[in-house]
């Protein structure tokens, strides 16, 4: 199975669709849940009031559209930036496997949809390296991030990522930092202005991200524990092969991977920092996680390890949904 996605043939787009339909077989029996917390932003409001009332068939099609669009866009991003030695469809392949592997990632949640915003930010962010006049792009990055926070408050965890990326990708210039920060603050300026003009007692805190520190893994079920173990093993193997490839990457690509490593580190703690959605919020870690685990499928010359990882993940997926 894995060898099919090591090619760069366009037929693999069809294979991605078939893979998603096969791995998410259970949603045809039990339609995907719609999970959101209204305190997390406008996106949650839209999900609860406009998406949740849809028919089961509409929810199934919407879920598949979200998963496939994110997987394909991530794959295109990795290919264009030459993040791997060989262009393939393995990042999208890995992304789809992960969405089916962890029980809390196969629901239509704010965290899952936020991956589209995260990929959009990464597309803009990783283009900064070769920009001669980057201020417009930096302002757009800040503006997208600011609007994304209003849509889904836990995505505020990406603010350190954006600042760090600007530090390592671009030479330090105070004016560029100021432009980026202005872009982040501009949506809040308009929101606060509107609230001030229309409310007798403005509640500005309602629009600011709220931290809620809790441990989401209190007495987890066995399928959750097994899924975490499987993902951790795949990540360790992926990081090992990623390190073996570092010397082959140009400096530009190494910086990109440094940014993705920080995204992985910060988003992994999101369910603890923003615990209102518990483990559903962890879906935002899918994007960087898929990037690093892809090395476990793409780097080994022999297919023993990739096939073992795939079939063990498939067996766990079947176990989780029986």
N, C-alpha and C positions, 0 to 999 in steps of 0.2 A: 504493500500500500504506500509506504513512504517514498519509494523510488519514483512513483508517478508525479509527485510534487517537486522533485528535484530538477525537473525540466522547466524551461521557460515558455513552453508551448501555451498558446491561448486556450487550448482545450482544457487546461487545468482550471479555468474559471468554471466550467461545467462540473468538473470533479469537486471543486469547493462547494458548489450548490448541493451536489449529491451527498457529500460528506456531512454537511450541516443538516440536511434532511434525515440522514441515517442516524447521526449521533443524538439528535434531538427528537428521536422517535416518540418519546413519551408525551410530547405536547399535543400529539394527535389524539391521545386518550384523555389527558387532563390539560386543558389550555394553559398557557403560561400565566403565572400570577402577575398582577400589576401592583407593585410595592412602592410606596412613597410616603414621605412625612412632610406635611404642609409647611413645617417650620424650616425646611431645607431650601426653599426658594420657589420661584415661579414655575420651574419645571415640574415640581411635585404637584402643584395646583393643576397644571394642565393634564398630568397623568391621571389624577384622581377624578377630575371632573369631565374630561373629554375622551380619554383613552380607556379607562376602566369600564365604562358602560358599553363598549363595542362588543360585537358578537364574537363567539369563540373563534370562528374562522378568520375574522379580521385581526384578532389578537395574534393568532398563529402566523399569519402572513406578515404582520408588522414586526413580530419578533425575529423572524427569519430575515426580513429586509434589514433590520438594524444590525444583526450579527454579520451578515454577508457584506454589507456596505462598509462596516468598520474593518473587517478582515481584508477586504480588497484594497481599501485606502491605505491601510498600514503596509500592506505588501508593496504597493506602488511607492510609498514613501521610502521604504528600505531599499528598493531597487534604484530609484532615482539618485539617492545619496550614496549608493555603492557601499552600503553598510556590511555586505557580505562579500566574500571572495567570488562567489558565483551567484548570478541572478536566478532565483527560483520562486516558487509559490509556498515555500515552507513557513514564512512568517504568518501568512493567512491561514495555512493549515494548522499551525500550532494554536493560533488564536481561537479557531473554531473548536479544537479539542478542549481547550481550557474552559470555554463557556459551558461545555457539557459536563466537564469533569467535576466541578465544584457545585454543589446543590444550590447555593445562593446566587450563582451567576447565570442560571437559566430562567430568570424572571425578567419581566419588563420593569426595571427599576430606574430610579434617577441616576444611580451610580453607573449602570450599564450605558445609558444614553450619554452620560457625561464623557464616556470614552471618545465619542465623536468630537466633542469640544477639545479634549486633550490632544487628539491627533491633529486637529486643526491648528492648535497652538504650536505643536511640534513642527508642523509643516512650515509655519512662518518663522519660528525660532531658529531652526537649523539652516535657514536661508541667509542668516545674518553674516556668515563668514565671508562671502565674496561680494558684499555690498559696498560700493564706493560712497553712496549717500544713504546711510541706513536709517535716518531719523524718521522718515515716513513709515518704514516697516516697523521700527521700534514702537512708534505711537500706535500703530494698528495692533501689534501684539498686546500692548497694555490695554487697549480698548477692548479687544476680544476677551482678554482675561477678566477685566472688570465686569463686562456683561455676563460672562460665564459664571462669575461668583453670584451675581444677582439671580441667575437661573438655577444654580445649584451651589449653595454656600460652601460645602466641604471642598470645592475645587480651589478655594483660597489657599490650600496647602501648596499650590503650584507657584505662589509668589516667590518663595525662596529659589525655586528652580529657575524661574525667568531671570532673576537677578544674578544667580550663579552662572547661568548660560551666557549672559551678557558679559560677565567678567572673563570667562575663558575663551569665548569665541571672538570678542572684539577687544581692541586696546581700550584701556580705561579712559573715558572722557565724561566729565561731569554732565555736560549738556545732554549726552545720549541717555544717561541714567535719569535725568530730569524729565526728558521727553517720555521715556517708558513709564515712569511713575505718574506723570500727568495723564497718560492714557488709561492707567488702571483706575485713577481717582475720578475721571470724568463722568462715568455712568452714575457714580454715587453722588456727585455734585448735582446732576440733574434730578435724581430721585429725591435728594434732601431738599432741593429748591421747591420741587412740586409738593412735597409733604409740608414744608413750611408755609406755602401759600394757600394750601387747601385744608389744613388741620389747625384747630384751635390749640390743641396740645400735641405737638409733633412727637412721635416716638421713633427717633432715628435708630435706636438700637435694634429695632425689628428688622432692619435691612442689613445689619452687620453680622458676619459669621459668628456663631456661638459655639464655644468649645464645651464638650461634655465628656469628660474622661471616664470611661468605663471599660471593663474587660469583656469583649464580646464572646469569649470562649469559656464561659462558665457552664460546666457540665455539657459539653458538646456531644452530639450523637455520634455513633460509631462511623457512619458514612462520612460525616464531616471530618473526623480524625483521619480516616483512611485517605480521603481526598487531599488533605493538607500534607500528609506524609508523601503521597505520590507526587504532588506539585513540588514539594521541597527537594525530593530526589531528582526530579527532572531539572529543577533550577540549578542544583549543585553541579550536575553533569554539564548543563549548558554553560555555566560560568567557567567551568574548567576548560572546556573547548574554546570559549571566548578568549580566555587568557592566552591560550596557545596560538591564537590568531592575531594577537595584538601587534606583534612585530611586523606583520605583513600589511598593516593598515597605514595609510598616509596620516600625517599629523591632523589634518582636517577631520578625518573619520574618527580618529581617537578622541578628539574633543566632542564629537557628536555622541560617542558611546559614554563619555564621562557625564554628559547631560542626562542620558537615559538611565545611567546607574543611579544618579541622584533622584530622578523621578521614581525609580523602583523603590529606593530606600524610604522616601517620604510617603508615597501612596500606600506602602505596606502598613503604615501606622495609622492610616486614615480611619479605619473602624474604631480605633481606640480614642482618637482625638475627637472625631465627630461620630458619636456612638448612637445617634437617634435611630439610624437604620440598621444598626448592628452589622452583621456580616454582609448584608446587601450592599453596604457602602463600599465594601472591598472590591467591587467589580471594576473600579477605576484603575486597579493595579494590573488589569489584564493587558494593557498596551505594552508597558515596559517588560512585563513578565514574558509575554509571547516573544518579544525580541531576543531576550537572552536564552530562553529555552530552545529557540530555533536552532541554536548552534549544536544542541544535542542531536538534532535530526539531520543537520546539513554537513557537519564537519567530518564525522567518522567515514572512512573510505568503505569499510564493510558495513553492511546494513544490520548487523546483529543487534547492536545497541539501539538504533532508531526503531527497529521493528519490535524489540522487546518493550521499549517505552510505549509505543503505540498500542500494542495488544494488551499490555497490562492496564493502560488507561481505558481502553475499550471495555475490558472486563469489569473495571471499577464503575464505569458509567452504567453498564447493564445492572450491576449490583445495586447501585444507588436508586434506580428507578423501577426495580421489580416490586 
